[in-house]
Amino acid sequence: MSSSKKPTIESIEEQINKLASGLILLDCASTQDIEEFLQSLCELQKGLSGADSVLKGVCTLIEIGKKEFKQLSDLDTVKINAFLTIFISSLQNFVRSVKQKKDLSNYEKNFEEELRQIITGDQNETKKAGGDLSETQASALPDFISNAETMLEEIESDLLRLEKEKEDAEIFNRIFRDFHSIKGECNILGLINISSLTHKIEDVLEKLRAKTLIVNSEIINALLAAVDAIKKHLILLSSDFRKASQENFLSIVSSLEKVIRPNLETTTETEEKGDVDNKKDQEKKEEEFIPKVPQ
C-alpha cells in the first residue's frame, strides 16, 4: 500500500481477506510458510501508518498477535493453526465491527486473552462437563454469534449468486473464507457440533474448487440448508447453551454426502468417457503423423 494514499476501511478489509484466503492453504508445519505469512502481517501493519485512529486498532491487534505468537515455543501445528485462525478472524471481525459502529472498548483485551488461552491450552480446560457455559465461552459467545450471523447472511447471498455465476472465483473464495472463519471460532469456543458441520461443508467446497464436483442446484440447496441449520443453532445457543451443545447435524451432513456421491459418479463417468475418447484420438493422430520405426 502506498504511503501517500490514505488507507480506507475497504482497502484494509480486502488485505485482511487476502490473508484469510492464504491461511486456508498455509502449511503450519512449514517454518518458511509461517514466516512468509507473518511477514505479510507486518506489511499490512506498516501500510496502516496513515489510517484513521479507529482503524489503527488493527495495528494494535497485529502487534499483540506478533508478541503472543513468540510464546509458541515449539512447532505445534494444531496450536499454530488455531492461533492464526483466531488471529485473522479477529482482524476480520474488528473491521466488520468498525463498519457497523459497534463498541470496541474491550476488543483488544478479549483478543489477547483468546490468544493466550490457545498458547497455554486452557481453552479446553475451561469447558465444564454436561454442556454448561464456561466463563470464557460466556464472554466470547455474544460476539461470535453476532459475527457468525453476519457472515452466514453474506454466505447465503453468495451461494445464490454462485448458482448463476459458477465460474466466479471471487464469490467462491468469499464463501470458503467465511465458513473457515466460523469453523476456527467454533474450535476455539469448543462448539464441536458447528465445527464438524463446517468441516464437512469445507470438504464439499474443496471438491468444487478442484472441479471434481460441479456446481448445481442440488449442491447449492444442500449448502443453503446447512447455512439455515447453523442460523437456527445460533439462536438456540443464545437461549439454551446446554441444549444446543447436545444438538447434532447428522441429517444435514447426510444430505451433503448424498449430493456429493451422484456428482462424483457423474464426474467420474464423464472423465472416463473423455479419457477413452482422448486415447482413441491420440492413437489415431499417432498413426497418421508419427513415422513407424523401421524394424
Summary of the structure (lengths in Angstrom):
residues: 295
radius of gyration: 22.8
end to end distance: 66.2
largest distance: 85.0
contacts: 850
relative contact order: 0.08
helix: 77%
strand: 0%
